[in-house]
Amino acid sequence: GIVLIIKPDIILSIMGASEISMPDIFLKYVGVFVMATGLTYFISFFNSFFNITYIQLSLVLWTTSSVVRLCVASFVFSQVYLSALSVSWLLVAFSDLSLAVFQFYLLSIWKLRINE
């Protein structure tokens, strides 16, 4: 996220998507969203502020970020299918989908351990 804000052309070149004709400000806006999603993982360290347990807050935040990742993956897959985005964007879709599935897997393990 932070690299997308500061130097979006680096991320686009890694993705092989340098042909995007979009003003940098929109890419930076997306970078803020990506960074904010990533920062949600660290909010659980401030559980005393929210007056709930670390585990409760972590479960909520990990579930929320998993849903966000599924939404992003679905959107990108659909836009690649409709040819609105190039095939190189599938890297974004697959990485978000993979992380969402992994997070849901970890959440299921955590919930099983909590319920024991």
A tleap script that builds the chain and sets N, CA, C and O, in Angstrom:
source leaprc.protein.ff14SB
mol = sequence {
  NGLY ILE VAL LEU ILE ILE LYS PRO ASP ILE
  ILE LEU SER ILE MET GLY ALA SER GLU ILE
  SER MET PRO ASP ILE PHE LEU LYS TYR VAL
  GLY VAL PHE VAL MET ALA THR GLY LEU THR
  TYR PHE ILE SER PHE PHE ASN SER PHE PHE
  ASN ILE THR TYR ILE GLN LEU SER LEU VAL
  LEU TRP THR THR SER SER VAL VAL ARG LEU
  CYS VAL ALA SER PHE VAL PHE SER GLN VAL
  TYR LEU SER ALA LEU SER VAL SER TRP LEU
  LEU VAL ALA PHE SER ASP LEU SER LEU ALA
  VAL PHE GLN PHE TYR LEU LEU SER ILE TRP
  LYS LEU ARG ILE ASN CGLU
}
set mol.1.N position { 0.801 -1.193 0.000 }
set mol.1.CA position { 0.000 0.000 0.000 }
set mol.1.C position { 0.845 1.259 0.000 }
set mol.1.O position { 0.598 2.181 -0.777 }
set mol.2.N position { 1.845 1.298 0.873 }
set mol.2.CA position { 2.662 2.511 0.985 }
set mol.2.C position { 3.451 2.758 -0.298 }
set mol.2.O position { 3.630 3.907 -0.703 }
set mol.3.N position { 3.922 1.689 -0.941 }
set mol.3.CA position { 4.662 1.860 -2.198 }
set mol.3.C position { 3.718 2.352 -3.290 }
set mol.3.O position { 4.110 3.162 -4.129 }
set mol.4.N position { 2.496 1.875 -3.284 }
set mol.4.CA position { 1.514 2.328 -4.264 }
set mol.4.C position { 1.202 3.807 -4.085 }
set mol.4.O position { 0.883 4.497 -5.053 }
set mol.5.N position { 1.290 4.293 -2.865 }
set mol.5.CA position { 1.057 5.713 -2.599 }
set mol.5.C position { 2.250 6.548 -3.056 }
set mol.5.O position { 2.084 7.574 -3.715 }
set mol.6.N position { 3.450 6.101 -2.702 }
set mol.6.CA position { 4.649 6.893 -2.970 }
set mol.6.C position { 5.128 6.758 -4.411 }
set mol.6.O position { 5.458 7.754 -5.055 }
set mol.7.N position { 5.166 5.526 -4.919 }
set mol.7.CA position { 5.730 5.273 -6.243 }
set mol.7.C position { 4.921 4.199 -6.959 }
set mol.7.O position { 5.384 3.064 -7.077 }
set mol.8.N position { 3.715 4.531 -7.445 }
set mol.8.CA position { 2.837 3.520 -8.051 }
set mol.8.C position { 3.446 2.809 -9.255 }
set mol.8.O position { 3.094 1.662 -9.529 }
set mol.9.N position { 4.354 3.466 -9.979 }
set mol.9.CA position { 4.934 2.833 -11.163 }
set mol.9.C position { 5.754 1.593 -10.823 }
set mol.9.O position { 5.884 0.693 -11.653 }
set mol.10.N position { 6.311 1.532 -9.610 }
set mol.10.CA position { 7.065 0.340 -9.199 }
set mol.10.C position { 6.127 -0.862 -9.106 }
set mol.10.O position { 6.434 -1.934 -9.626 }
set mol.11.N position { 4.987 -0.682 -8.444 }
set mol.11.CA position { 4.024 -1.784 -8.297 }
set mol.11.C position { 3.482 -2.199 -9.656 }
set mol.11.O position { 3.352 -3.390 -9.939 }
set mol.12.N position { 3.167 -1.224 -10.495 }
set mol.12.CA position { 2.629 -1.546 -11.819 }
set mol.12.C position { 3.645 -2.307 -12.665 }
set mol.12.O position { 3.272 -3.211 -13.413 }
set mol.13.N position { 4.923 -1.951 -12.556 }
set mol.13.CA position { 5.934 -2.671 -13.337 }
set mol.13.C position { 6.112 -4.094 -12.821 }
set mol.13.O position { 6.324 -5.012 -13.613 }
set mol.14.N position { 6.029 -4.293 -11.499 }
set mol.14.CA position { 6.112 -5.649 -10.934 }
set mol.14.C position { 4.960 -6.501 -11.457 }
set mol.14.O position { 5.130 -7.683 -11.755 }
set mol.15.N position { 3.781 -5.879 -11.562 }
set mol.15.CA position { 2.601 -6.589 -12.056 }
set mol.15.C position { 2.626 -6.753 -13.568 }
set mol.15.O position { 1.857 -7.540 -14.120 }
set mol.16.N position { 3.498 -6.019 -14.240 }
set mol.16.CA position { 3.501 -6.028 -15.698 }
set mol.16.C position { 2.317 -5.272 -16.257 }
set mol.16.O position { 1.849 -5.563 -17.357 }
set mol.17.N position { 1.826 -4.295 -15.497 }
set mol.17.CA position { 0.627 -3.541 -15.888 }
set mol.17.C position { 0.961 -2.075 -16.114 }
set mol.17.O position { 0.191 -1.194 -15.732 }
set mol.18.N position { 2.083 -1.817 -16.720 }
set mol.18.CA position { 2.509 -0.427 -16.900 }
set mol.18.C position { 1.689 0.321 -17.947 }
set mol.18.O position { 1.846 1.532 -18.105 }
set mol.19.N position { 0.811 -0.394 -18.667 }
set mol.19.CA position { 0.006 0.248 -19.709 }
set mol.19.C position { -1.239 0.941 -19.179 }
set mol.19.O position { -2.040 1.445 -19.966 }
set mol.20.N position { -1.421 0.978 -17.878 }
set mol.20.CA position { -2.625 1.575 -17.307 }
set mol.20.C position { -2.612 3.074 -17.540 }
set mol.20.O position { -1.654 3.767 -17.195 }
set mol.21.N position { -3.681 3.554 -18.125 }
set mol.21.CA position { -3.794 4.994 -18.383 }
set mol.21.C position { -4.737 5.596 -17.351 }
set mol.21.O position { -5.885 5.931 -17.645 }
set mol.22.N position { -4.226 5.719 -16.155 }
set mol.22.CA position { -5.009 6.241 -15.046 }
set mol.22.C position { -4.146 7.269 -14.334 }
set mol.22.O position { -2.953 7.044 -14.128 }
set mol.23.N position { -4.733 8.384 -13.960 }
set mol.23.CA position { -3.942 9.367 -13.211 }
set mol.23.C position { -3.370 8.759 -11.927 }
set mol.23.O position { -4.027 7.958 -11.262 }
set mol.24.N position { -2.150 9.146 -11.594 }
set mol.24.CA position { -1.493 8.625 -10.386 }
set mol.24.C position { -2.337 8.814 -9.136 }
set mol.24.O position { -2.269 7.998 -8.217 }
set mol.25.N position { -3.121 9.865 -9.087 }
set mol.25.CA position { -3.893 10.136 -7.872 }
set mol.25.C position { -4.865 8.995 -7.572 }
set mol.25.O position { -5.105 8.683 -6.405 }
set mol.26.N position { -5.423 8.373 -8.601 }
set mol.26.CA position { -6.338 7.258 -8.378 }
set mol.26.C position { -5.595 6.025 -7.873 }
set mol.26.O position { -6.089 5.295 -7.013 }
set mol.27.N position { -4.400 5.804 -8.422 }
set mol.27.CA position { -3.585 4.688 -7.943 }
set mol.27.C position { -3.162 4.920 -6.501 }
set mol.27.O position { -3.131 3.985 -5.701 }
set mol.28.N position { -2.843 6.145 -6.174 }
set mol.28.CA position { -2.469 6.475 -4.789 }
set mol.28.C position { -3.667 6.299 -3.859 }
set mol.28.O position { -3.513 5.857 -2.721 }
set mol.29.N position { -4.846 6.640 -4.338 }
set mol.29.CA position { -6.068 6.446 -3.558 }
set mol.29.C position { -6.267 4.960 -3.257 }
set mol.29.O position { -6.600 4.587 -2.132 }
set mol.30.N position { -6.064 4.124 -4.262 }
set mol.30.CA position { -6.146 2.677 -4.070 }
set mol.30.C position { -5.076 2.234 -3.074 }
set mol.30.O position { -5.316 1.356 -2.245 }
set mol.31.N position { -3.896 2.845 -3.159 }
set mol.31.CA position { -2.818 2.528 -2.224 }
set mol.31.C position { -3.202 2.808 -0.783 }
set mol.31.O position { -2.851 2.045 0.117 }
set mol.32.N position { -3.921 3.901 -0.560 }
set mol.32.CA position { -4.389 4.216 0.794 }
set mol.32.C position { -5.340 3.123 1.276 }
set mol.32.O position { -5.260 2.689 2.426 }
set mol.33.N position { -6.219 2.689 0.419 }
set mol.33.CA position { -7.155 1.620 0.769 }
set mol.33.C position { -6.408 0.332 1.097 }
set mol.33.O position { -6.716 -0.333 2.087 }
set mol.34.N position { -5.428 -0.020 0.269 }
set mol.34.CA position { -4.641 -1.234 0.487 }
set mol.34.C position { -3.878 -1.133 1.809 }
set mol.34.O position { -3.842 -2.087 2.586 }
set mol.35.N position { -3.277 0.016 2.053 }
set mol.35.CA position { -2.531 0.217 3.296 }
set mol.35.C position { -3.457 0.144 4.506 }
set mol.35.O position { -3.108 -0.463 5.519 }
set mol.36.N position { -4.622 0.754 4.409 }
set mol.36.CA position { -5.573 0.738 5.520 }
set mol.36.C position { -6.030 -0.682 5.831 }
set mol.36.O position { -6.165 -1.057 6.995 }
set mol.37.N position { -6.266 -1.463 4.791 }
set mol.37.CA position { -6.653 -2.860 5.003 }
set mol.37.C position { -5.539 -3.611 5.722 }
set mol.37.O position { -5.806 -4.375 6.650 }
set mol.38.N position { -4.317 -3.405 5.310 }
set mol.38.CA position { -3.187 -4.056 5.961 }
set mol.38.C position { -3.007 -3.620 7.408 }
set mol.38.O position { -2.632 -4.424 8.262 }
set mol.39.N position { -3.270 -2.360 7.680 }
set mol.39.CA position { -3.111 -1.859 9.042 }
set mol.39.C position { -4.140 -2.441 10.015 }
set mol.39.O position { -3.918 -2.432 11.225 }
set mol.40.N position { -5.254 -2.941 9.502 }
set mol.40.CA position { -6.256 -3.522 10.400 }
set mol.40.C position { -5.701 -4.705 11.186 }
set mol.40.O position { -6.187 -5.021 12.272 }
set mol.41.N position { -4.680 -5.357 10.630 }
set mol.41.CA position { -4.084 -6.485 11.342 }
set mol.41.C position { -3.427 -6.039 12.647 }
set mol.41.O position { -3.332 -6.820 13.593 }
set mol.42.N position { -2.978 -4.797 12.699 }
set mol.42.CA position { -2.264 -4.307 13.873 }
set mol.42.C position { -3.186 -3.681 14.920 }
set mol.42.O position { -2.762 -3.437 16.049 }
set mol.43.N position { -4.429 -3.423 14.558 }
set mol.43.CA position { -5.361 -2.804 15.509 }
set mol.43.C position { -5.589 -3.702 16.713 }
set mol.43.O position { -5.831 -3.215 17.817 }
set mol.44.N position { -5.513 -4.999 16.507 }
set mol.44.CA position { -5.776 -5.921 17.612 }
set mol.44.C position { -4.765 -5.770 18.746 }
set mol.44.O position { -5.027 -6.222 19.861 }
set mol.45.N position { -3.628 -5.151 18.488 }
set mol.45.CA position { -2.661 -4.909 19.557 }
set mol.45.C position { -3.142 -3.830 20.522 }
set mol.45.O position { -2.591 -3.673 21.612 }
set mol.46.N position { -4.169 -3.091 20.118 }
set mol.46.CA position { -4.707 -2.023 20.960 }
set mol.46.C position { -6.027 -2.429 21.594 }
set mol.46.O position { -6.925 -1.601 21.749 }
set mol.47.N position { -6.148 -3.703 21.962 }
set mol.47.CA position { -7.401 -4.237 22.481 }
set mol.47.C position { -7.859 -3.549 23.758 }
set mol.47.O position { -9.062 -3.473 24.008 }
set mol.48.N position { -6.948 -3.050 24.566 }
set mol.48.CA position { -7.371 -2.395 25.814 }
set mol.48.C position { -8.162 -1.124 25.515 }
set mol.48.O position { -9.039 -0.738 26.289 }
set mol.49.N position { -7.856 -0.481 24.405 }
set mol.49.CA position { -8.587 0.709 23.997 }
set mol.49.C position { -10.041 0.371 23.680 }
set mol.49.O position { -10.941 1.167 23.950 }
set mol.50.N position { -10.268 -0.804 23.111 }
set mol.50.CA position { -11.612 -1.209 22.710 }
set mol.50.C position { -12.356 -1.971 23.806 }
set mol.50.O position { -13.529 -2.303 23.642 }
set mol.51.N position { -11.688 -2.246 24.909 }
set mol.51.CA position { -12.274 -2.920 26.050 }
set mol.51.C position { -12.832 -4.308 25.705 }
set mol.51.O position { -13.863 -4.721 26.237 }
set mol.52.N position { -12.149 -5.010 24.823 }
set mol.52.CA position { -12.474 -6.404 24.530 }
set mol.52.C position { -11.163 -7.178 24.489 }
set mol.52.O position { -10.087 -6.581 24.454 }
set mol.53.N position { -11.249 -8.488 24.494 }
set mol.53.CA position { -10.026 -9.279 24.521 }
set mol.53.C position { -9.307 -9.218 23.185 }
set mol.53.O position { -9.901 -8.927 22.147 }
set mol.54.N position { -8.035 -9.497 23.239 }
set mol.54.CA position { -7.199 -9.534 22.036 }
set mol.54.C position { -7.765 -10.529 21.028 }
set mol.54.O position { -7.821 -10.244 19.832 }
set mol.55.N position { -8.182 -11.686 21.511 }
set mol.55.CA position { -8.691 -12.728 20.618 }
set mol.55.C position { -9.997 -12.286 19.954 }
set mol.55.O position { -10.176 -12.486 18.753 }
set mol.56.N position { -10.900 -11.694 20.716 }
set mol.56.CA position { -12.164 -11.223 20.130 }
set mol.56.C position { -11.901 -10.197 19.035 }
set mol.56.O position { -12.464 -10.285 17.943 }
set mol.57.N position { -11.047 -9.228 19.331 }
set mol.57.CA position { -10.755 -8.185 18.358 }
set mol.57.C position { -10.044 -8.755 17.132 }
set mol.57.O position { -10.339 -8.367 16.001 }
set mol.58.N position { -9.118 -9.666 17.357 }
set mol.58.CA position { -8.404 -10.287 16.237 }
set mol.58.C position { -9.365 -11.039 15.322 }
set mol.58.O position { -9.256 -10.954 14.098 }
set mol.59.N position { -10.305 -11.773 15.912 }
set mol.59.CA position { -11.274 -12.515 15.109 }
set mol.59.C position { -12.110 -11.577 14.242 }
set mol.59.O position { -12.353 -11.859 13.068 }
set mol.60.N position { -12.542 -10.478 14.818 }
set mol.60.CA position { -13.341 -9.513 14.058 }
set mol.60.C position { -12.521 -8.897 12.929 }
set mol.60.O position { -12.991 -8.807 11.795 }
set mol.61.N position { -11.304 -8.475 13.236 }
set mol.61.CA position { -10.480 -7.807 12.230 }
set mol.61.C position { -10.049 -8.762 11.126 }
set mol.61.O position { -10.054 -8.392 9.952 }
set mol.62.N position { -9.677 -9.983 11.486 }
set mol.62.CA position { -9.268 -10.943 10.466 }
set mol.62.C position { -10.457 -11.343 9.591 }
set mol.62.O position { -10.296 -11.549 8.388 }
set mol.63.N position { -11.627 -11.452 10.172 }
set mol.63.CA position { -12.816 -11.754 9.376 }
set mol.63.C position { -13.124 -10.604 8.425 }
set mol.63.O position { -13.417 -10.823 7.249 }
set mol.64.N position { -13.056 -9.391 8.934 }
set mol.64.CA position { -13.324 -8.212 8.104 }
set mol.64.C position { -12.343 -8.112 6.947 }
set mol.64.O position { -12.747 -7.900 5.804 }
set mol.65.N position { -11.063 -8.264 7.235 }
set mol.65.CA position { -10.073 -8.148 6.158 }
set mol.65.C position { -10.206 -9.296 5.160 }
set mol.65.O position { -9.912 -9.119 3.977 }
set mol.66.N position { -10.639 -10.457 5.611 }
set mol.66.CA position { -10.870 -11.574 4.692 }
set mol.66.C position { -12.006 -11.263 3.729 }
set mol.66.O position { -11.917 -11.555 2.536 }
set mol.67.N position { -13.062 -10.676 4.248 }
set mol.67.CA position { -14.194 -10.302 3.396 }
set mol.67.C position { -13.766 -9.228 2.390 }
set mol.67.O position { -14.148 -9.284 1.222 }
set mol.68.N position { -12.980 -8.263 2.840 }
set mol.68.CA position { -12.471 -7.218 1.932 }
set mol.68.C position { -11.649 -7.871 0.822 }
set mol.68.O position { -11.812 -7.542 -0.353 }
set mol.69.N position { -10.778 -8.784 1.194 }
set mol.69.CA position { -9.940 -9.457 0.191 }
set mol.69.C position { -10.788 -10.258 -0.803 }
set mol.69.O position { -10.481 -10.280 -1.995 }
set mol.70.N position { -11.843 -10.911 -0.328 }
set mol.70.CA position { -12.727 -11.639 -1.243 }
set mol.70.C position { -13.434 -10.689 -2.204 }
set mol.70.O position { -13.605 -11.004 -3.381 }
set mol.71.N position { -13.838 -9.545 -1.708 }
set mol.71.CA position { -14.492 -8.547 -2.563 }
set mol.71.C position { -13.534 -8.025 -3.633 }
set mol.71.O position { -13.898 -7.903 -4.803 }
set mol.72.N position { -12.319 -7.722 -3.220 }
set mol.72.CA position { -11.316 -7.230 -4.177 }
set mol.72.C position { -11.034 -8.296 -5.228 }
set mol.72.O position { -11.017 -8.003 -6.423 }
set mol.73.N position { -10.814 -9.532 -4.787 }
set mol.73.CA position { -10.532 -10.617 -5.732 }
set mol.73.C position { -11.686 -10.799 -6.714 }
set mol.73.O position { -11.458 -10.946 -7.915 }
set mol.74.N position { -12.905 -10.792 -6.220 }
set mol.74.CA position { -14.081 -10.955 -7.097 }
set mol.74.C position { -14.164 -9.831 -8.115 }
set mol.74.O position { -14.427 -10.066 -9.294 }
set mol.75.N position { -13.938 -8.609 -7.652 }
set mol.75.CA position { -13.997 -7.467 -8.562 }
set mol.75.C position { -12.926 -7.569 -9.644 }
set mol.75.O position { -13.212 -7.385 -10.827 }
set mol.76.N position { -11.703 -7.860 -9.239 }
set mol.76.CA position { -10.610 -7.919 -10.212 }
set mol.76.C position { -10.830 -9.060 -11.200 }
set mol.76.O position { -10.634 -8.883 -12.402 }
set mol.77.N position { -11.236 -10.237 -10.701 }
set mol.77.CA position { -11.541 -11.351 -11.613 }
set mol.77.C position { -12.592 -10.931 -12.641 }
set mol.77.O position { -12.439 -11.197 -13.833 }
set mol.78.N position { -13.646 -10.281 -12.184 }
set mol.78.CA position { -14.716 -9.884 -13.106 }
set mol.78.C position { -14.224 -8.865 -14.124 }
set mol.78.O position { -14.611 -8.917 -15.291 }
set mol.79.N position { -13.375 -7.941 -13.693 }
set mol.79.CA position { -12.890 -6.914 -14.609 }
set mol.79.C position { -11.895 -7.474 -15.626 }
set mol.79.O position { -11.839 -7.002 -16.762 }
set mol.80.N position { -11.123 -8.463 -15.230 }
set mol.80.CA position { -10.242 -9.137 -16.187 }
set mol.80.C position { -11.093 -9.911 -17.190 }
set mol.80.O position { -10.819 -9.889 -18.390 }
set mol.81.N position { -12.124 -10.595 -16.697 }
set mol.81.CA position { -13.024 -11.345 -17.573 }
set mol.81.C position { -13.705 -10.427 -18.590 }
set mol.81.O position { -13.895 -10.804 -19.747 }
set mol.82.N position { -14.067 -9.229 -18.154 }
set mol.82.CA position { -14.733 -8.266 -19.036 }
set mol.82.C position { -13.758 -7.446 -19.868 }
set mol.82.O position { -14.167 -6.558 -20.615 }
set mol.83.N position { -12.465 -7.746 -19.739 }
set mol.83.CA position { -11.390 -7.056 -20.460 }
set mol.83.C position { -11.228 -5.594 -20.068 }
set mol.83.O position { -10.647 -4.815 -20.824 }
set mol.84.N position { -11.725 -5.216 -18.914 }
set mol.84.CA position { -11.518 -3.855 -18.421 }
set mol.84.C position { -10.140 -3.715 -17.778 }
set mol.84.O position { -9.580 -2.620 -17.723 }
set mol.85.N position { -9.598 -4.833 -17.292 }
set mol.85.CA position { -8.240 -4.871 -16.743 }
set mol.85.C position { -7.454 -5.927 -17.505 }
set mol.85.O position { -8.022 -6.906 -17.989 }
set mol.86.N position { -6.153 -5.725 -17.610 }
set mol.86.CA position { -5.320 -6.694 -18.318 }
set mol.86.C position { -5.130 -7.949 -17.472 }
set mol.86.O position { -5.381 -7.954 -16.267 }
set mol.87.N position { -4.686 -8.995 -18.126 }
set mol.87.CA position { -4.479 -10.284 -17.475 }
set mol.87.C position { -3.460 -10.172 -16.341 }
set mol.87.O position { -3.506 -10.959 -15.395 }
set mol.88.N position { -2.549 -9.218 -16.422 }
set mol.88.CA position { -1.543 -9.069 -15.363 }
set mol.88.C position { -2.179 -8.767 -14.011 }
set mol.88.O position { -1.553 -8.989 -12.975 }
set mol.89.N position { -3.412 -8.264 -14.002 }
set mol.89.CA position { -4.113 -7.992 -12.741 }
set mol.89.C position { -4.554 -9.257 -12.034 }
set mol.89.O position { -4.966 -9.207 -10.875 }
set mol.90.N position { -4.473 -10.392 -12.715 }
set mol.90.CA position { -4.818 -11.652 -12.055 }
set mol.90.C position { -3.898 -11.933 -10.871 }
set mol.90.O position { -4.276 -12.656 -9.949 }
set mol.91.N position { -2.696 -11.369 -10.893 }
set mol.91.CA position { -1.791 -11.500 -9.747 }
set mol.91.C position { -2.440 -10.916 -8.493 }
set mol.91.O position { -2.355 -11.504 -7.415 }
set mol.92.N position { -3.081 -9.772 -8.635 }
set mol.92.CA position { -3.789 -9.149 -7.512 }
set mol.92.C position { -4.943 -10.034 -7.068 }
set mol.92.O position { -5.116 -10.297 -5.878 }
set mol.93.N position { -5.729 -10.492 -8.034 }
set mol.93.CA position { -6.896 -11.315 -7.704 }
set mol.93.C position { -6.497 -12.607 -6.997 }
set mol.93.O position { -7.089 -12.967 -5.979 }
set mol.94.N position { -5.503 -13.299 -7.528 }
set mol.94.CA position { -5.091 -14.565 -6.920 }
set mol.94.C position { -4.433 -14.363 -5.562 }
set mol.94.O position { -4.621 -15.177 -4.658 }
set mol.95.N position { -3.666 -13.290 -5.407 }
set mol.95.CA position { -3.036 -13.066 -4.095 }
set mol.95.C position { -4.085 -12.719 -3.048 }
set mol.95.O position { -4.013 -13.210 -1.921 }
set mol.96.N position { -5.061 -11.881 -3.399 }
set mol.96.CA position { -6.120 -11.566 -2.436 }
set mol.96.C position { -6.976 -12.787 -2.129 }
set mol.96.O position { -7.331 -13.023 -0.974 }
set mol.97.N position { -7.301 -13.549 -3.138 }
set mol.97.CA position { -8.092 -14.761 -2.917 }
set mol.97.C position { -7.325 -15.755 -2.035 }
set mol.97.O position { -7.894 -16.335 -1.110 }
set mol.98.N position { -6.050 -15.946 -2.321 }
set mol.98.CA position { -5.234 -16.871 -1.530 }
set mol.98.C position { -5.140 -16.430 -0.074 }
set mol.98.O position { -5.286 -17.242 0.839 }
set mol.99.N position { -4.896 -15.146 0.134 }
set mol.99.CA position { -4.806 -14.653 1.505 }
set mol.99.C position { -6.145 -14.757 2.231 }
set mol.99.O position { -6.178 -15.078 3.419 }
set mol.100.N position { -7.241 -14.493 1.537 }
set mol.100.CA position { -8.560 -14.611 2.171 }
set mol.100.C position { -8.829 -16.047 2.588 }
set mol.100.O position { -9.292 -16.296 3.701 }
set mol.101.N position { -8.541 -16.990 1.704 }
set mol.101.CA position { -8.758 -18.406 2.032 }
set mol.101.C position { -7.870 -18.814 3.205 }
set mol.101.O position { -8.323 -19.512 4.113 }
set mol.102.N position { -6.605 -18.382 3.191 }
set mol.102.CA position { -5.690 -18.697 4.280 }
set mol.102.C position { -6.179 -18.095 5.598 }
set mol.102.O position { -6.130 -18.747 6.640 }
set mol.103.N position { -6.648 -16.852 5.545 }
set mol.103.CA position { -7.163 -16.210 6.749 }
set mol.103.C position { -8.405 -16.931 7.271 }
set mol.103.O position { -8.528 -17.142 8.477 }
set mol.104.N position { -9.323 -17.310 6.391 }
set mol.104.CA position { -10.503 -18.048 6.835 }
set mol.104.C position { -10.107 -19.401 7.439 }
set mol.104.O position { -10.722 -19.858 8.403 }
set mol.105.N position { -9.094 -20.028 6.878 }
set mol.105.CA position { -8.595 -21.284 7.438 }
set mol.105.C position { -8.060 -21.060 8.855 }
set mol.105.O position { -8.401 -21.804 9.775 }
set mol.106.N position { -7.223 -20.036 9.027 }
set mol.106.CA position { -6.702 -19.731 10.361 }
set mol.106.C position { -7.824 -19.379 11.332 }
set mol.106.O position { -7.797 -19.789 12.492 }
set mol.107.N position { -8.798 -18.629 10.862 }
set mol.107.CA position { -9.935 -18.273 11.715 }
set mol.107.C position { -10.691 -19.518 12.171 }
set mol.107.O position { -11.115 -19.596 13.324 }
set mol.108.N position { -10.860 -20.481 11.286 }
set mol.108.CA position { -11.572 -21.702 11.674 }
set mol.108.C position { -10.793 -22.474 12.729 }
set mol.108.O position { -11.385 -23.037 13.650 }
set mol.109.N position { -9.477 -22.504 12.603 }
set mol.109.CA position { -8.645 -23.174 13.619 }
set mol.109.C position { -8.758 -22.441 14.953 }
set mol.109.O position { -8.936 -23.070 15.996 }
set mol.110.N position { -8.655 -21.116 14.921 }
set mol.110.CA position { -8.743 -20.334 16.153 }
set mol.110.C position { -10.092 -20.530 16.845 }
set mol.110.O position { -10.158 -20.694 18.063 }
set mol.111.N position { -11.163 -20.512 16.056 }
set mol.111.CA position { -12.493 -20.678 16.651 }
set mol.111.C position { -12.647 -22.056 17.270 }
set mol.111.O position { -13.271 -22.196 18.322 }
set mol.112.N position { -12.086 -23.078 16.628 }
set mol.112.CA position { -12.143 -24.427 17.203 }
set mol.112.C position { -11.398 -24.478 18.535 }
set mol.112.O position { -11.866 -25.100 19.488 }
set mol.113.N position { -10.253 -23.833 18.600 }
set mol.113.CA position { -9.475 -23.816 19.840 }
set mol.113.C position { -10.175 -23.021 20.933 }
set mol.113.O position { -10.108 -23.384 22.107 }
set mol.114.N position { -10.839 -21.951 20.554 }
set mol.114.CA position { -11.564 -21.131 21.536 }
set mol.114.C position { -12.725 -21.929 22.124 }
set mol.114.O position { -13.000 -21.845 23.321 }
set mol.115.N position { -13.403 -22.703 21.280 }
set mol.115.CA position { -14.577 -23.457 21.726 }
set mol.115.C position { -14.247 -24.736 22.479 }
set mol.115.O position { -15.156 -25.401 22.977 }
set mol.116.N position { -12.974 -25.099 22.576 }
set mol.116.CA position { -12.591 -26.324 23.297 }
set mol.116.C position { -12.729 -26.154 24.788 }
set mol.116.O position { -12.449 -27.085 25.544 }
savepdb mol mol.pdb
quit
